[in-house]
Amino acid sequence: MSKFNKSKNFINRELSWIEFNKRVLEECKNTDHPIFERLRFLSITSSNLDEFFMVRVGSLIDQMKAGFHKPDPSGLTPEEQLSSIYTNVTKLVAKQCSYYNRSLKIALGKEDIRFLKMNDLNETQLKFVQNYYRKNVFPVLTPMLLDSSSAFPLLLNKSLNIGLILKQNNEKFFATVQVPSVLPRIIRVPSESGLHIILLEDIIKLNLKTLFGTKDILSYGCYRITRNADLTLDEEGAEDLLEAIEESLKQRKWAAAIRLELEKGIDKDIVRTLEKELEVSKNQEYILNVPIDLTFLNKLISIKEYSYLCYDTIKPLNPLRDVEDEDMFSVISKKDILLSHPYESFDPVINLVRQSAEDPSVLAIKQVLYRVSGNSPIVKSLIKAAENGKQVTVLVELKARFDEENNILWAKQLEKSGCHVIYGLVGLKTHCKLLLIVREEKDGIKRYVHMGTGNYNDVTAKIYTDLGLFTSNPYFGEDASVIFNMLSGRSIPKELKKTCIAPLNLRERFLYLIEREENNALNEKPARIIAKMNSLVDKHIIEALYKASSTGVKIHLIVRGICCLRPGIKGVSENITVISIVGRFLEHSRIFYFYNDGEEDLYLSSADWMTRNLDRRVELLFPIEEIDIKNKLKEILDMQLKDTIKARALNNNGSYSNIDKRGKKQSLDSQKLFYESTLAAAENSSNKIESLKKKWREEGFEVRQTE
């Protein structure tokens, strides 16, 4: 064993994820955010925990049940990982409850937004609630009583329920009623001022006697279960992938329970019944003194009359705003164009696909769709293109987790319109972001390409930071054609001119680029790597970074989420720094910089440095060659590395801390600066732009002149 691959050098993946969710939760405390935005961060942490249990915890439980005891790279067995997860999540959930009760509810109260309980209702409100219950709630409810003749009811994954203990003929019975998800959970009640709300479960609690025909309700309380969603799909044996995935979605609703959330004060008899029937243990239980499933806060945030408690809608700059639709192809023909979302608009991507659908010179459109919005303008344009007689090929990734149902619906609509719909390669998710347009022009066939770091989703493009490149470079066009032929024809490309793809040669390319910096350092040349991504997990990449660091390569990592690399190990990672940025926008772009003895190579990719991205997905890495775009990317990296407000530094023990501001001239929020510069550019304010550049130079940024 070398000094680089020892288990003590690695941070456990699951514990690193919990640290990431802690950083998201921290934003709830930040009073610089409007109150509804603080609620949004709390809702996100709850949604993140749901997915974490369904996928990651579910997988570990499956491993343990299968007798798999092999330790992970950090040296922890599945049993040890689960034990640490339960301990750390309990602490995280306690923080969620504390922030909600001690800070957020108080801040909402100052805005006269109040959550009422049964005892808080005045006579008018009580009458309203009872009338609402009779008309809207009672007809939908299905009470279920458990006796010796009935089996325990099947409880839907993530459903909120009310458990009861009833007394009939001197005998105790367990009963349950599901809080119906088809009804709004937030019900606004009459009030003289402000926004007064009662939750649906509290209305049902007030009327439980109408459901069971008895006054002897001894106790009741809310509970919620989370089921294992890590269902392995046998693609090889699936004759129809569409049907197989539809069936797996049904299974997900009824898989084994792996978490039980309980309302504080719930009766022990209810808990014992749930433990027995759901086969959950005490360490899988979480007792909450807040409403269960805080994702409901998203509904509160969306109330339009209180939108002033959210951030103003971002006003992205459209760098092609002066370009008429018919000129899109000519503009891309002149030079490569980089879009930086959400600071710059996603509209040019939408417009290019829409124009291609209508342009008689366009012969074919090929596109990969991983996650799209529910009302996707891009999908509508692809359907229109097919109806207009163009060759349209769309790869719809049906295995995009938790978007399977949405993607199945789109796939069926695309097929009906005449598109060639393909579902990728067996055993691999197709995660690359690629659009190819083939056009007949005076000089012959010409290809236009868009490649990006994020999905073709017009909604998330407003809240995720991502990068996309338009190009008519024929080498990129050739590569795009080869990649689409690989996806549709199941062929292995012999040669790619500019790009690299996983799982064929992307891992090898990254390892080569890291090793080249290592060799330069060994030859006493300056060597530097900067990499920005969502997650860093892959053991071989981490070992290569350790090896490069030990030779003197300066390595700066910007990793938003999971990071299994441990910085600051003597002789191993002393030259590596890691920061994470969690802010208003979700950092989603992947940028890779290699100094290369002064040549400075820059790449964008759809891939993180995770084993799944490098070995089990179709991913794309593409170089940036135009100097002005290179400069723009270097400014992005430069600013983020000097962020002192939103950035957190990874410590050697796996925890994160605030950036040390000693010696810094002023505090710096990189996302805020990016947005300010975008607004200045949108207003064509040269004074504002020069003022911002002066501010950046004072902070030590390399502000470069672009063409």
N, C-alpha and C positions, 0 to 999 in steps of 0.2 A: 504493500500500500504506500503510495507516495504521500508527501505532506499536503498535497492539494485535495485529495479525495477522502480525508478523514471525516467521520460523521459529525464531529464537533465544529467543522467548518460550515455546516449547512443549517439553515433555519427551517423548521417544519412548515410545510406549505399551508396547512390548515390554521396553525397559530398565527402565521403571517397574515392570512386573510382576516382573522379576527382583529388584528392590529389595524388593518385597513378600515374595517367597519368602525373601529373606534375613532379613526381620523374623520370619517364621515359624520359620526355622532358629535364630535367636537364642534362642528359647524352650528349645531343647535344652540350652543352657548354664545356664539358670536353675535353680539347685538348690533354689529354693523350691517347684518342682513336684516331686511324687513321681516316682521314676525311670521308671515305666511311662508317665507323662504326657509325660516328656521324649522317650521312644521314640516316642510317638504323634506328636509334632511332627515328628520325623525322618521318620516314615512319610508324614505329610501332605506334606512338601516333595518326597518322591519321587513321590507320586501327582500332585502339582501339576505337576511337571516332565514326567511322561508326557503329561498333557493339553496342556500348553503346546507340546510338540513336535508332537503329533498334530494340533493345531488351528492354533496361531499360526505355528509354524515351517513346518508343511506348507503353509499358505496363502502364505507369503512365497516358498517354493520354487516353488510353482505360478505365482506372479506373475513370478518371474525366468525360468522356462522359457517363459512366454508372451510374453516380451519387454517386460514392463511395467516401466518404469524411472521412473515418476513418483514424486517424493519425497513423504513423509508430511508432516504439518504441522510437524514438527521439522526438516525439510529432508533427511531420510535416505532414500535409494533402498532398494528391497528388498535389493539386494546389500550395501549398507552396513549395513542393519539386521541381516542374517544374520551378517556379519562380527563386529559388536559382540556379538550374542547368543552366538555360539560362544565368544568370549573370556570374556564374563562368566559363562556357564554353567560353563565349565571351572573358574573360580575358585570358584563356588558348590559344585560337586561336590567339589572338594578340601576345602572346609570341612565338607561332610557326612561325608566319610571321616575327617577329623581329629577331629571331635566324637565319632564312633562309636568310633574306636580309642583315643583318648586320654582320653576322659571316660566315655562311656556304658558301654562294656565293663567298665571298672574299677569303676564304680558297681554294675553287675550282679554282678560278682564278689564284692563285699562282701555281697550278698544270697545268695551261693552259687548264682548262676545262670550257667552256663558253656556256651559253644558249643565243642564238641569237634571236632577234626580227626582224620584217620585215625590219626596217630601218638600221639594222646592216649588212645586206647581201651585199657582193660585187657582181660584175657582174657575176662572175663564179658561186658563190653560188646561186644567184637568178635564173640563168639558170638551175642549178641542181634541185632546189626546184620546179620550174615550170614543168620541165620534169617529176619529181617524182609524182607531183600532177596529171598530165594528164594520166600517165601510171597506177598508183596504187591507187590513192585516189578517183578521180572523178567517176570511174565506181561503187564505193561502196556506195557513198553518196545518201541519200534520203531527198531532201528538202521538207518541208511541210509548206504551207501557210494557215493561219487561216482567213477565210472570213465568211460571214453570212451563207453560205451553208454548212460549214464543222465544225465538232466537234473538240475540242482540242485534239491533238494527245496523245496517251498513251506513257508516258515516262518511260523507263526502270529504275528500282531501281539502284542507284549509277552510272547511265550513265552520261557522260559529254556531254553537248549540247551547241550550239551557238544560242542565240536568236537575232532576227533582227527586226527592224522597217523599212518597205519598203513604198515607195510612188508610187502609180499607179493611173493615172487619177485623180490627186489631192486628193486622198484618202489614208489614212495611214492603213497599215496592219501589223499584227504580223506574223513572220515566225520563223521557228526553223529547225535546222539540227543537227542530232546526230553525235558526233565525234566517228567514228566506233572503237569499242574495238577489232575488228578482225585484225586491223592494228597496228603496233608498234607506241607507242606514242612518243618515242624518235627517231628522224631521224638525223643521222650523216651527216653533210654537208662537202664538200671538204675544207680543210684548210692546210696551209703550215706547221703548227705544232699543236700539242695538239689535243684536242677533242672538236670540235665545233658542237653544237647541236641546232636544232630547234624542237619545239614541234608540233605535228600533228595539233592541233587546230589553231596554228599560220599559218600553211600552208593553211588550209581551209579558214581562215579569209582573206588571201591574194587573194583568188580566189572566193569570194562569188558571184561576178557578173556573173560568169559562171553558177551558179545554178538557179538564179531567173530571168534571162533574162531582167534585168533592171539595169540602172546606178544609180537609185535613192534609194540607201541604206542609210537611214538617220542615223542609229546607229546599233551597234551590240556589243555583249559581251557574255562571257561564264557563264553558270550556271550548277548546279548539284543538283539533289534531292535525298533525302534519304527517303525510305519508311519503314513503320512499318513492322517488321519481327516477331513480337511476336504473332504468329498465334497458337491458341490453337487447338490441334488435338483431335477429338473425337474418342479415341481408342476403346471405348466400341462399338460404332456403325460402326466401320470399319471392314468389313469382311476380307479384304485383307490389312494388314498394309503396305505392300510394295506399293500398288497402292495409298493408302491414303496419304502416305508421298510424293510420287511423285507429287500428285495433290497439296499438301500444298506448295511444292517448286514453283509451277507455280503461286500460289496466292501471294507468297512473292514478286514476281516481280512487281505486280500491286496494292499492298495495299496502304493505305492512305499515302500521303506525310507528313513527320513530320519534315523535315529540308530542307532549301533551301540555298545553297552556291552560292554566286554571285561574279563575278569579279569586282574589284574596278573600279568605273567610269561607270558602266553599266547604260544605259539610264533608266530614271524613268518610261517611258511608257512600257518598257520590264518588269520591276519589277512589275508594277501594273497588267499587264496581267497575270503574273505567280501567283501573290498573289490571284487573283480572280479565276483562273482556277484550281489551286492546293489547294486552301482553306488553305493557310498558313498565319500566322500573322507575324508582324514585329519582335517579339521576337524569331521567329523560323528562322530568316534570319541571315546569317553570311557573311560579306563582306571581301574579301581576296585580299591582294596586293601581292600574290604569286600565282603560278599555282594552280588551284583547283585540289584537290585530290593528295596529296603528296605521296601516295603509289606508284606512278610511279617511284619514286627514286630507288625502288628495281631493276628496269631494268637497271638503270645506274650502280648500285653497282655490277651487275652481268657481266659487260663487262670484259672479261678475261684479256685483255692486261693491265688493270688497277688494277689487283688483289692485287698489292703491296700496294694499298691504303686501303686494308682491313687487318684484323688480319690474320696471317698465319693459315692455317687449323689446328685445334687441333689434336694432336697426342696422342690419349688415350692409356693408358696402358692396355694391355690384360693380366689380372692376370692368365689366363689359356693358355697363349701363348705356353707353353711347353707341352701342353696336346694334343695329337693326337685325331682326331675325335672319334675313337673307344673307347677311354678311358674316355669320358665325363661322362658316367653313373657311372663308378667306382670311379671317383674323387668326384662326388656329394654324393656317398654312404659313403665316408669316413668322411665328415663333411659338415656342412652348409657353403655356400659361398655367401658373399655379394658383389655386384657390385655397385660402385658409379659412375654414369654417370654425365657429359660426360668425367670426368677425367679417368674413366675406360671404356673399350670398351663394346659396345652392342653386339659385335660379338658372344660371348658365347651363348647368347639367340638365335640368328639366327642359330648358328651351332647346338644347341641342337634340335631345331625343324627340321632342315634339316636332321640331323642324325636319328631322330626318324622316319622320313618319309621313310628312306631307310633300317633301322634296322629290320630284320625279326623277332626279339624277341619282338618288340613293337606291342602291340595289339590295343591300342586305344590312341587317342590324343584328348583332350578337351581344348578349349581356348576361352577366352572372348576378342573380338576386339572392341575397342571404337573408336579410331582414328588411322589409319594406313597410311603409305606413299602411294603415287600414284603408286609406282612400288615396292610393298612390297615383300621382299624375304620370309617373314614368310608366307604370304598368298600363295605364289607359292609352298612352302614346304607342306602346308596343302593340297593343291590341289593334289600334287604328292603323298602324303600319302594316300589320298582317292583312287587315281588311282591304288595304290599298294595294295588295298584291306583292308586297315586298317579302323577301326571304327573312324571316325573323326566327332566330334561335335564342331561346332563353333557358339558362340553367337555373332552376329553382331548387334551392337546398332545403329539402324536406326535413332534414335532421337538425335544423337550427333550433336549439333547445328552447322550449316554451313559445316558439313562434311557428311550430309545426302546423297548427290548425289554420292560422292565417295564410301560411304559404300553400297549404293544400287547396284552399279556396281560390287563391290567385292562379295556381297551376291549372286548375280545371277551367277557369275563365280563359286563360291564354290558349289552352288546347282547343277550346270551342271556337276561338276566333281564327284558328288556322296557324298559330305559332308552332314551331317545333320545340316542344318542351322536353328537356332532359333533366335527369335527376342525379347527375354526377357519377362518381366511380364507387364501386362496391368497397365498403370498409373505410372510405375517406369522406370527410366533409369538405365541400368546396367553399372556401372562405375568402378566396381572392376577390378583389373589387375591380372588375374589368368590363369595359364597354368598347365594342368595335363597330365602326360604321364604314361600309364599303360604298364608294361613290364613283360613278362614271363621269369623268371630266374630259376636257379637250385633249389633254395629254395622255389620257388612258385611265385605268383604274387607280383610284387613290384611297388610302385607308386613314381614317381618323380614330384616335384612341383616347379614352379616358381611363386612367388608373388612379386608385386612391387607397387611403388607409382606413376608410369607413364605409358603411353601407349606403346603398342608394335609397336613403330614407329621408324624405323632405322634412319630417318632424324632428328626428334626432339631429339632423344637420344644424338645427337652431340651438341645440344645447350641448352637443359633443364637439370637442375640438378635433378636427380632422383636416387632412390635406388631400387635394386632388389635382392631378396633372392632365391637361389637354395637350396632345401632341399629334403632329402629322408626320413625324420622323418615320421614314419607311422601315427602318430596322425594328422600331417598336411595333409597327403595323404587321410586319412579318411574324414577329414573336406572338402577337395577339392571335393571329390566324392559326399558328401552330398550336397554341394552348387550347383554343376552342376545338380544333380538330382532335386533340388529345381527349378532351372532355366528352365529345359526342361520338368519336370513333374508337375510343378506348385504345389509342395508339400511344407509343412512347416517343416523344420528340427526340430526334437525333442531335439537333443543335438549336440553341437559342442565341440570337445576336446580342441582345442587351440585358435581358432579364434572367432571373433565376426563379425556379418554382420548387416548392415542396410538394411531395416528399422526394423529388428526384435529386436536386443538387443544392437546395437552399442551406441545409445544415453545413455542407462542405464549404460553401461560399463564405458563410459567417466565420467558420473556424479558420479558413485561409486568411480572411481579412484581419482577424485578431492576431494570428501567428505572424503576419507580415509586420504589424506594429511591434510585436515581441522581438523579431529579428532586427528591426531598425534600432530598438533600444539596446540590444546586445552589441550592435555596431556603433554605439554611442551617438546615435542620431536622435533628435527629438521625436517622441512617439506619444500619441494621444488618441483616446477613444472617447466619444460621447454617444450614449445610446439612450433614446427615449422610447418607452413602451408602457404597456399596461401591466405586464407581469413578467418576472424573471424566475423561472423554475428549473429549466433544463440543466441537469447535472454536468453534462459534458461541456456546455457553453460556460458554466460557472467555473469549472476546472481550468478551462482555457483562459478565462479572465484572470484567475488566480496566478496562473503561470506567467501571463503577460505582466501583471502587476509586480511579480517578484523580480522581473528583469528591469523594472523602472518605468514601464508604460503608465502614464497618468490616465486614469479611467474615471469618468464622471457619468453616473447613471441617474436617469430620471425615471423612476418606476412608480406609477400611480398606485398599484395594488399590491399583489403578492410579490415578495422578494425573498428568495431562499438563500441568496448570497449574504455572507456575514462579513461586513467590512471591519477593518482595523485589526486583523490578525497579523501578528508579527511574522515577517518573512513570507506572508501569503497575500494579504489584501491591504497592506498599509497604504498603497497608492490608489485605493478605490474609495470614492465617496458615493453615497446613494441618498437621493432626496425623493420625496413624494409630494405632489401638489394636488390638494383637494380644494376646490373652490366652487364658484357659481356654475362653471361649465365643467363637464366631465372630460378630463384629459384622455383622449382616445387615439391621438396620432402616434405613429411609429416612425422615428427618424434615427438614422444610424450614420455617424460621422467617424471617419478614419483619417488621421493626419497624412499618412502616406508620404512621408519625407517632403512635406510642403505641397504635394499635389492636391490634397484635400478631397477625398472621395465622400460623396453624400448619397444616401439611399433612402427611399421611402418604402414601406412594406405594409402588407395586411397582417403580417405575422408578429406575434410576441416571441420572446425567447422561452418558449414552453415546448416540452416534448410533443404534446399533441399538435402544435402548430408546425413543427419541423418534420414530424414522422407520420401523422395521421390526418393531415389536412392538405388540401390543395391551396397553397399560399403563393403570393407574388412579391418579389423584391425587384425594384427598378431603380436605376441610377438617375441622378439629376446632373445634367451636363451644362445647362446655360448658366452663365456666371451670375446674372441678376437673381435667378431663383436660388442658386447656392447661397448667395449673400442673405437672402430673405430667411432661409432655413437656419443659417448660422446666427442670425439675430434672434430668432425664436429660441434656439438652444441657449444662447448667451444670456438672454433675459431670464429664462427659467432657472438657470443655474445661480442667478443672483437674487432670486426671489427671497425676501426675508419675512413676508407676511403669511402667505399660504403654504410655503414649502415647509416640510418637516424632514429632519435628518435621521436616517436609520443609524441606530446605535449598535454596538457590537453584541449586545444581549438580545437583539431582536425588537426592542422597543423603539419608539420615535420621539424626538424632542424638537422644540422650536429652534429655529436658526439663531445662532449667536450673532447679535446685531452690533457687538462691540467693533468699533473701527469703521462701521458703515455710516455714510453721510446722511442717509435717510432711509426710511422703510420703503419697501418696494413690493407691490402686488403685480406679478407679471400679467395675469389675465386682465386686470384693470387697465394696465398700460396698453396692452394690445387693443382693447376696446376703445380707449381714448384716442389712440392713433388712427383707428378705423373711422371714428366719428369725425375727426379732423380732416381726414382725406375725403370723406363723403361730403363735407361742407366745402371742399376745395380751399380750405383755410391754410394758406402758406405760413401765416404767422403762428398758428397753433402747431403745425407740423414742425416748424423750426424750433419752437419752444419745447416741444416734446423731445426732439433730438438733442437739444442742449441739456435737458434734464437727464437723458440717458448717458450722454458723454460724461457728465459730472459724476454719474454713478460708475463710470468705468466701462461702459458698453462700447463695443466697436461698431459705430454707426456707419454703414457703408453706403456709398452712392450707387443706386441702381439705375439701370437704363430706363 
